Amino acid sequence: MRWGSEEVCGQVWLSLVDADLRPRSLPMTPYHIRQYQERDHKQVQDLFCRGMEEHIPTAFLHALLLPRTLLLLPGVPTALVLVSGSCLLALMCSFFLLLFLRLFVKQSSKKFVALRLRTDLADTTKSYLSEPGSCFLVAESVDQVVGMAAALPVKDPSIKRKQLLLFHLSVSSQHRRQGIVKVLVRTVLQFAQDQGYSEVVLRTAVLLRDAVALYKGMGFQKTGKSFFNTTAKLLAVPSIHFMYPLPSTQEQELGSFPMHLPASSSQCYHKQTLILKWVIKVYLSCSLEYYLFDGV
């Protein structure tokens, strides 16, 4: 597999499994995964910006339902009514508090986007394609970039294992539920395995429930939580850390691969184990009763 070529893994068509996850009313759209090219620069930046903007309403609703916010919103207007006796002033205060909270969440998102646009996404080729062991993939459909995924080696001397960091995973809203994001993740995992990495790691905001469910379903293991910055800590939005262990070269030769059961499979296995234990317990009880009474 030639990762430096234009086609990373050739033409990737929708599988029957991924197609079943799509709404039946949407048409099937062919796409393929390839390495980033300079002509994708503007489309990649636009895709990143749109993806970040979609998270603003969710973050605002989360901030609105925080205990401190629920205490502040009625508390301040009530105090104004008691002090000034003006209900109009209290209503205006409530409105401006909501407006301030909305602007705070929006500006925090814009600040993060601006940081990324003037750092790694300002020169994607230099940031991701000039260093060995890194990649930047795009999903293309009808000459349009509809998805992307970036990966860089983790440079931490304290970590003994060779890790690849996956981030900037995004798919346009018009092309979701087509299996594109899963193909992007699998392509990164294959790239990491070919490059000799031991693990693929990532972190995502706890508010992105679909993303969290996706990673768990694909076999990623939760390793911890942290706050990305002060704003995230203030809004009580931690990031979940995930890790995907990759088989070593020896394990690949022996045909031994790590088994990652989805949550549903693990629960099913646990239930089957409990039923088996119960059957064995009943059998042993019946056998003991037979020998004590009937066998005499």
C-alpha positions as CSV (number, residue, x, y, z in Angstrom):
1,M,0.0,0.0,0.0
2,R,1.5,3.3,-1.1
3,W,0.6,6.0,1.4
4,G,2.3,8.8,-0.6
5,S,0.2,8.1,-3.7
6,E,-2.9,10.0,-4.7
7,E,-5.2,7.0,-3.9
8,V,-4.6,5.8,-0.4
9,C,-6.7,2.7,-0.6
10,G,-8.2,2.9,-4.0
11,Q,-11.9,3.2,-4.6
12,V,-13.9,2.6,-1.4
13,W,-17.5,1.8,-2.0
14,L,-20.3,1.6,0.6
15,S,-20.6,-1.8,2.2
16,L,-23.9,-3.5,2.8
17,V,-23.5,-3.1,6.6
18,D,-22.8,0.6,6.4
19,A,-25.6,1.1,3.9
20,D,-28.1,-0.4,6.4
21,L,-27.2,2.5,8.8
22,R,-28.3,5.1,6.3
23,P,-31.8,6.6,6.0
24,R,-33.5,4.9,3.0
25,S,-34.6,8.2,1.5
26,L,-31.0,9.3,0.9
27,P,-29.3,8.3,-2.4
28,M,-26.2,6.1,-2.3
29,T,-23.1,8.3,-2.9
30,P,-19.8,6.7,-4.0
31,Y,-16.7,8.1,-2.4
32,H,-13.0,7.2,-2.1
33,I,-10.3,7.8,0.5
34,R,-7.0,9.4,-0.7
35,Q,-4.1,11.4,0.6
36,Y,-4.5,15.2,1.1
37,Q,-3.4,17.4,-1.9
38,E,-2.8,21.1,-2.1
39,R,-6.0,21.7,-4.1
40,D,-8.0,20.5,-1.0
41,H,-6.7,23.3,1.2
42,K,-9.8,25.5,1.1
43,Q,-12.3,22.7,1.2
44,V,-10.6,21.1,4.2
45,Q,-10.6,24.4,6.1
46,D,-14.3,25.0,5.3
47,L,-15.2,21.4,6.4
48,F,-13.4,22.0,9.7
49,C,-15.1,25.3,10.4
50,R,-18.6,24.0,9.6
51,G,-18.0,20.9,11.8
52,M,-17.0,23.1,14.8
53,E,-20.0,25.4,14.3
54,E,-22.4,22.5,14.5
55,H,-21.2,21.8,18.1
56,I,-22.1,25.3,19.4
57,P,-25.9,24.7,20.1
58,T,-25.0,21.5,22.0
59,A,-22.4,23.3,24.0
60,F,-24.8,26.2,24.8
61,L,-27.5,23.8,26.0
62,H,-25.0,22.0,28.2
63,A,-23.8,25.3,29.7
64,L,-27.4,26.4,30.2
65,L,-28.2,23.2,32.2
66,L,-25.2,23.5,34.5
67,P,-26.1,23.9,38.2
68,R,-24.3,27.2,38.5
69,T,-26.2,28.5,35.5
70,L,-29.6,27.3,36.8
71,L,-28.8,29.1,40.1
72,L,-27.5,32.3,38.4
73,L,-30.3,32.9,35.8
74,P,-33.2,33.1,38.3
75,G,-31.1,34.4,41.2
76,V,-29.8,37.6,39.7
77,P,-33.2,38.8,38.2
78,T,-34.9,38.0,41.5
79,A,-32.4,40.0,43.4
80,L,-32.9,42.9,41.0
81,V,-36.7,42.8,41.6
82,L,-36.2,42.8,45.4
83,V,-33.8,45.7,45.2
84,S,-35.3,47.9,42.5
85,G,-38.8,46.6,42.3
86,S,-38.6,46.6,38.5
87,C,-39.8,43.5,36.7
88,L,-38.7,45.0,33.3
89,L,-35.1,45.4,34.6
90,A,-35.2,41.7,35.7
91,L,-36.4,40.6,32.3
92,M,-33.7,42.6,30.6
93,C,-31.1,41.1,33.0
94,S,-32.2,37.6,32.1
95,F,-32.0,38.3,28.4
96,F,-28.5,39.7,28.6
97,L,-27.4,36.8,30.8
98,L,-28.6,34.3,28.1
99,L,-27.0,36.4,25.4
100,F,-23.7,36.6,27.2
101,L,-23.7,32.8,27.7
102,R,-24.4,32.2,24.1
103,L,-21.7,34.6,22.9
104,F,-19.2,33.1,25.4
105,V,-19.7,29.6,24.0
106,K,-19.6,30.9,20.4
107,Q,-16.5,32.9,20.9
108,S,-14.7,30.0,22.6
109,S,-15.4,27.9,19.6
110,K,-14.3,30.6,17.2
111,K,-11.1,31.1,19.2
112,F,-10.3,27.4,18.9
113,V,-11.0,27.4,15.1
114,A,-8.9,30.5,14.6
115,L,-6.0,28.8,16.4
116,R,-6.1,25.7,14.2
117,L,-6.5,27.8,11.0
118,R,-3.3,29.7,11.8
119,T,-1.3,26.7,13.0
120,D,-1.5,23.2,11.6
121,L,-4.3,23.8,9.1
122,A,-2.6,26.9,7.7
123,D,-0.1,24.6,5.9
124,T,-1.5,21.1,6.0
125,T,1.3,19.7,3.7
126,K,4.0,20.9,6.0
127,S,2.2,19.9,9.2
128,Y,1.2,16.4,8.2
129,L,2.9,15.2,5.0
130,S,6.5,16.4,5.6
131,E,7.1,14.2,8.7
132,P,7.5,10.4,8.5
133,G,4.8,8.4,10.2
134,S,2.1,11.1,9.8
135,C,-0.8,11.4,7.3
136,F,-3.8,13.5,6.4
137,L,-6.6,11.7,4.6
138,V,-9.7,13.1,2.8
139,A,-12.9,11.4,1.6
140,E,-13.8,12.7,-1.8
141,S,-17.2,12.4,-3.5
142,V,-18.0,14.0,-6.8
143,D,-14.9,16.1,-6.7
144,Q,-15.8,17.5,-3.2
145,V,-14.0,16.8,0.1
146,V,-16.7,15.4,2.3
147,G,-14.6,14.0,5.1
148,M,-11.1,14.2,6.6
149,A,-8.8,12.6,9.3
150,A,-5.4,13.6,10.5
151,A,-2.7,11.7,12.4
152,L,0.6,12.6,13.9
153,P,3.1,10.6,16.0
154,V,2.9,11.3,19.7
155,K,6.2,12.9,20.9
156,D,6.3,12.2,24.6
157,P,9.6,10.7,26.0
158,S,7.7,9.4,29.0
159,I,5.6,7.1,26.8
160,K,7.6,3.9,25.9
161,R,5.1,2.7,23.3
162,K,4.9,4.1,19.7
163,Q,1.6,6.0,19.5
164,L,-0.2,7.7,16.7
165,L,-2.6,10.6,17.5
166,L,-5.8,10.7,15.5
167,F,-7.7,14.0,15.3
168,H,-9.5,16.4,13.0
169,L,-11.9,13.6,12.2
170,S,-14.9,15.1,10.4
171,V,-17.6,14.3,7.8
172,S,-19.9,16.9,6.3
173,S,-23.5,16.8,7.5
174,Q,-24.9,15.9,4.1
175,H,-22.7,12.8,3.8
176,R,-23.1,11.3,7.3
177,R,-24.5,7.8,8.0
178,Q,-22.8,6.4,4.9
179,G,-20.0,4.7,6.7
180,I,-17.4,7.3,5.7
181,V,-16.2,8.1,9.2
182,K,-15.7,4.4,9.9
183,V,-13.7,3.9,6.7
184,L,-11.5,6.9,7.6
185,V,-10.8,5.5,11.1
186,R,-10.0,2.0,9.7
187,T,-7.7,3.6,7.1
188,V,-5.8,5.4,9.8
189,L,-5.6,2.2,11.8
190,Q,-4.2,0.3,8.8
191,F,-1.7,3.1,8.2
192,A,-0.6,3.0,11.9
193,Q,-0.2,-0.8,11.7
194,D,1.8,-0.5,8.5
195,Q,4.1,2.1,10.1
196,G,4.8,-0.1,13.1
197,Y,2.8,1.9,15.7
198,S,1.7,0.1,18.9
199,E,-1.4,2.2,19.6
200,V,-3.7,4.8,18.1
201,V,-4.9,7.4,20.6
202,L,-7.4,10.2,20.4
203,R,-9.6,12.3,22.6
204,T,-13.1,13.7,22.0
205,A,-15.5,15.9,24.0
206,V,-17.9,14.1,26.2
207,L,-20.7,16.1,24.6
208,L,-20.2,14.4,21.3
209,R,-22.2,11.3,22.2
210,D,-22.3,9.9,18.7
211,A,-18.5,10.1,18.4
212,V,-18.0,8.4,21.8
213,A,-20.4,5.6,20.8
214,L,-18.6,5.2,17.5
215,Y,-15.2,4.8,19.0
216,K,-16.5,2.3,21.6
217,G,-18.2,0.3,18.9
218,M,-15.0,0.1,16.9
219,G,-13.0,-1.3,19.7
220,F,-11.4,1.8,21.2
221,Q,-10.7,1.6,24.9
222,K,-11.4,4.5,27.3
223,T,-8.2,5.4,29.2
224,G,-9.1,8.6,31.1
225,K,-10.5,12.2,31.0
226,S,-9.0,15.7,31.0
227,F,-10.0,19.2,30.2
228,F,-8.6,20.6,26.9
229,N,-8.3,24.2,28.3
230,T,-9.6,26.6,30.9
231,T,-12.8,27.3,29.0
232,A,-13.6,23.6,28.8
233,K,-13.1,23.3,32.5
234,L,-15.3,26.3,33.2
235,L,-18.1,24.8,31.1
236,A,-17.5,21.4,32.6
237,V,-16.8,19.8,29.2
238,P,-14.1,17.1,29.7
239,S,-12.5,15.2,26.9
240,I,-12.5,11.5,26.9
241,H,-9.2,9.7,26.0
242,F,-9.4,6.6,23.9
243,M,-6.8,4.1,22.8
244,Y,-6.8,1.3,20.2
245,P,-4.0,-1.3,20.7
246,L,-2.5,-2.6,17.4
247,P,-1.1,-6.1,17.0
248,S,2.7,-6.4,16.8
249,T,4.5,-7.9,13.8
250,Q,4.9,-11.2,15.7
251,E,1.2,-11.4,16.5
252,Q,0.3,-10.6,12.9
253,E,2.5,-13.5,11.7
254,L,0.9,-15.9,14.2
255,G,-2.5,-14.7,13.2
256,S,-3.2,-13.4,16.7
257,F,-5.2,-10.2,16.8
258,P,-6.7,-8.3,19.8
259,M,-10.3,-8.9,20.3
260,H,-12.4,-5.8,20.9
261,L,-16.0,-6.7,21.7
262,P,-18.6,-3.8,21.4
263,A,-20.6,-3.0,24.5
264,S,-23.6,-5.0,23.3
265,S,-21.4,-8.1,22.6
266,S,-19.8,-7.8,26.0
267,Q,-23.2,-7.6,27.7
268,C,-24.5,-10.6,25.7
269,Y,-21.4,-12.6,26.7
270,H,-21.9,-11.7,30.3
271,K,-25.5,-12.8,30.3
272,Q,-24.6,-16.1,28.6
273,T,-22.0,-16.7,31.3
274,L,-24.5,-16.1,34.1
275,I,-27.0,-18.5,32.5
276,L,-24.4,-21.2,32.2
277,K,-23.3,-20.8,35.8
278,W,-27.0,-21.0,36.9
279,V,-27.5,-24.2,34.8
280,I,-24.4,-25.8,36.3
281,K,-25.5,-24.8,39.8
282,V,-29.0,-26.4,39.3
283,Y,-27.4,-29.5,37.9
284,L,-25.1,-29.9,40.8
285,S,-27.9,-29.3,43.3
286,C,-30.1,-31.9,41.7
287,S,-27.2,-34.4,41.5
288,L,-26.4,-33.9,45.2
289,E,-30.0,-34.3,46.2
290,Y,-30.3,-37.6,44.2
291,Y,-27.3,-39.1,45.9
292,L,-28.3,-38.1,49.4
293,F,-31.9,-39.3,49.2
294,D,-32.7,-41.5,46.2
295,G,-29.3,-43.1,46.0
296,V,-29.4,-44.4,49.6
